[in-house]
Amino acid sequence: MGVQYRKKHKIGRNVWINQTGTGASVSTKVGPVTVNSRGGVWVKLPGGMTYRGRWK
């Protein structure tokens, strides 16, 4: 496993700019669902579980 670089900057209420080693993206959160500009989706499920998928 390699080293990963990740940094989040909050730019508004429920909006972030995410910087990684491969570029930047914007993410927003609405309730239990988080979506980013690269097509990633995270949904918080009951019991402390999270579903992670793609929407593109």
Backbone as a chain_set.jsonl record, in Angstrom:
{"seq": "MGVQYRKKHKIGRNVWINQTGTGASVSTKVGPVTVNSRGGVWVKLPGGMTYRGRWK", "coords": {"N": [[0.85, -1.18, 0.0], [0.572, 2.171, -0.898], [1.577, 5.606, -0.218], [-0.825, 8.079, 0.421], [-2.081, 11.277, -0.466], [-4.246, 13.628, 0.899], [-6.542, 16.276, 1.3], [-8.983, 18.367, 2.75], [-10.96, 21.242, 2.221], [-13.242, 23.363, 3.602], [-15.716, 25.195, 2.011], [-18.17, 26.276, 2.195], [-21.48, 25.929, 3.59], [-21.951, 22.597, 4.005], [-20.358, 22.068, 1.73], [-17.355, 21.183, 0.115], [-13.931, 21.5, -1.007], [-11.871, 19.102, -2.281], [-8.592, 17.992, -2.186], [-6.335, 15.881, -3.762], [-3.686, 13.566, -4.539], [-4.087, 13.05, -7.221], [-5.566, 15.132, -8.264], [-8.238, 17.582, -7.986], [-11.507, 17.897, -6.477], [-15.001, 18.678, -6.001], [-17.236, 18.382, -3.322], [-20.479, 17.727, -1.958], [-22.906, 17.611, 0.66], [-26.023, 16.227, 1.429], [-28.252, 15.601, 3.729], [-28.013, 12.194, 4.561], [-26.481, 11.629, 2.355], [-23.62, 11.969, 0.351], [-22.124, 13.514, -2.405], [-19.708, 13.722, -4.986], [-17.842, 15.684, -7.452], [-16.526, 13.99, -9.155], [-18.03, 11.78, -9.482], [-18.424, 10.104, -7.324], [-20.329, 8.537, -4.716], [-21.566, 8.519, -1.459], [-23.378, 6.957, 1.061], [-24.779, 7.124, 4.182], [-25.709, 4.472, 6.185], [-28.088, 2.759, 8.359], [-26.905, 1.493, 11.519], [-24.266, 2.221, 11.524], [-22.995, 1.751, 9.113], [-21.675, 2.34, 5.781], [-22.491, 2.983, 2.409], [-20.685, 2.966, -0.564], [-20.341, 4.187, -3.804], [-20.587, 4.705, -7.416], [-21.892, 7.263, -9.555], [-21.663, 7.988, -12.15]], "CA": [[0.0, 0.0, 0.0], [1.376, 3.371, -1.026], [1.242, 6.795, 0.553], [-1.842, 8.879, -0.236], [-2.224, 12.661, -0.022], [-5.644, 14.052, 0.881], [-6.805, 17.486, 2.084], [-10.327, 18.923, 2.548], [-11.162, 22.642, 2.583], [-14.658, 23.705, 3.62], [-15.92, 26.485, 1.344], [-19.53, 26.722, 2.465], [-22.244, 24.97, 4.389], [-22.07, 21.303, 3.341], [-19.608, 22.045, 0.468], [-15.919, 21.085, 0.33], [-12.992, 21.24, -2.089], [-11.009, 18.007, -1.869], [-7.36, 17.917, -2.952], [-5.644, 14.607, -3.649], [-2.517, 13.472, -5.389], [-4.49, 12.951, -8.624], [-6.324, 16.305, -8.677], [-9.173, 18.173, -7.032], [-12.931, 17.719, -6.745], [-15.918, 19.375, -5.103], [-18.248, 17.475, -2.793], [-21.56, 18.341, -1.198], [-23.638, 16.663, 1.483], [-27.44, 16.509, 1.655], [-28.712, 14.537, 4.614], [-27.036, 11.115, 4.704], [-25.873, 11.37, 1.05], [-22.547, 12.848, -0.093], [-21.823, 13.324, -3.82], [-18.631, 14.593, -5.433], [-17.851, 16.016, -8.872], [-15.915, 12.898, -9.92], [-18.979, 10.688, -9.606], [-18.499, 9.281, -6.122], [-21.515, 8.691, -3.87], [-21.489, 7.873, -0.151], [-24.668, 7.01, 1.759], [-24.717, 6.571, 5.533], [-26.78, 3.514, 6.433], [-28.267, 2.446, 9.778], [-25.949, 0.551, 12.099], [-22.895, 2.701, 11.368], [-22.42, 1.304, 7.856], [-21.683, 3.304, 4.689], [-22.43, 2.468, 1.05], [-19.899, 3.827, -1.439], [-20.506, 3.766, -5.187], [-20.37, 5.687, -8.474], [-23.124, 7.66, -10.218], [-21.385, 8.267, -13.562]], "C": [[0.89, 1.235, 0.0], [0.899, 4.499, -0.127], [0.23, 7.608, -0.241], [-1.88, 10.273, 0.383], [-3.681, 13.059, -0.16], [-5.824, 15.273, 1.779], [-8.186, 18.001, 1.732], [-10.361, 20.367, 3.029], [-12.651, 22.938, 2.509], [-14.832, 25.095, 3.022], [-17.314, 27.035, 1.561], [-20.225, 25.676, 3.314], [-22.47, 23.716, 3.553], [-21.388, 21.24, 1.977], [-18.117, 22.08, 0.775], [-15.177, 21.009, -0.993], [-12.018, 20.209, -1.547], [-9.785, 17.98, -2.768], [-6.708, 16.568, -2.682], [-4.425, 14.633, -4.548], [-2.861, 13.427, -6.869], [-5.313, 14.138, -9.101], [-7.237, 16.8, -7.583], [-10.607, 17.873, -7.449], [-13.717, 18.516, -5.729], [-16.926, 18.353, -4.613], [-19.272, 18.261, -1.994], [-22.339, 17.252, -0.479], [-25.071, 17.147, 1.672], [-27.989, 15.351, 2.465], [-27.647, 13.462, 4.754], [-26.263, 10.831, 3.411], [-24.813, 12.423, 0.743], [-22.214, 12.504, -1.532], [-20.667, 14.234, -4.183], [-18.636, 14.733, -6.947], [-17.194, 14.949, -9.735], [-16.83, 11.678, -10.006], [-19.076, 9.779, -8.402], [-19.738, 9.589, -5.296], [-21.291, 7.905, -2.595], [-22.837, 8.055, 0.534], [-24.478, 6.369, 3.125], [-25.946, 5.712, 5.779], [-26.939, 3.287, 7.929], [-27.238, 1.427, 10.246], [-24.506, 0.96, 11.908], [-22.225, 2.269, 10.074], [-22.533, 2.4, 6.803], [-21.633, 2.569, 3.369], [-21.638, 3.462, 0.227], [-20.013, 3.3, -2.856], [-20.211, 4.902, -6.147], [-21.715, 6.023, -9.105], [-22.895, 7.975, -11.684], [-21.231, 6.988, -14.324]], "O": [[1.832, 1.341, 0.785], [-0.065, 4.351, 0.624], [0.402, 7.807, -1.444], [-1.732, 10.433, 1.595], [-4.287, 12.855, -1.211], [-5.312, 15.299, 2.898], [-8.54, 18.07, 0.555], [-9.857, 20.683, 4.106], [-13.258, 22.776, 1.451], [-14.191, 26.053, 3.454], [-17.606, 28.156, 1.145], [-19.631, 24.67, 3.702], [-23.115, 23.774, 2.506], [-21.792, 20.437, 1.136], [-17.659, 22.888, 1.583], [-15.714, 20.517, -1.985], [-11.412, 20.405, -0.493], [-9.922, 17.947, -3.991], [-6.547, 16.159, -1.532], [-4.172, 15.62, -5.238], [-2.008, 13.736, -7.702], [-5.728, 14.15, -10.26], [-7.05, 16.49, -6.407], [-10.886, 17.626, -8.622], [-13.175, 18.974, -4.723], [-17.42, 17.543, -5.397], [-18.975, 19.315, -1.432], [-22.422, 16.117, -0.948], [-25.314, 18.302, 2.022], [-28.168, 14.249, 1.946], [-26.491, 13.777, 5.036], [-25.469, 9.891, 3.369], [-25.068, 13.622, 0.859], [-22.037, 11.33, -1.859], [-20.626, 15.387, -3.753], [-19.338, 14.002, -7.646], [-17.304, 15.013, -10.96], [-16.434, 10.648, -10.551], [-19.764, 8.76, -8.465], [-20.153, 10.743, -5.183], [-20.872, 6.749, -2.641], [-23.375, 9.161, 0.585], [-24.069, 5.212, 3.223], [-27.079, 6.162, 5.606], [-26.025, 3.589, 8.697], [-26.76, 0.604, 9.464], [-23.604, 0.145, 12.104], [-21.008, 2.402, 9.94], [-23.381, 3.286, 6.911], [-20.84, 1.643, 3.2], [-21.882, 4.667, 0.302], [-19.809, 2.11, -3.098], [-19.659, 5.932, -5.759], [-22.59, 5.162, -9.184], [-23.863, 8.212, -12.407], [-20.993, 7.013, -15.532]]}, "num_chains": 1, "name": "protein.A"}
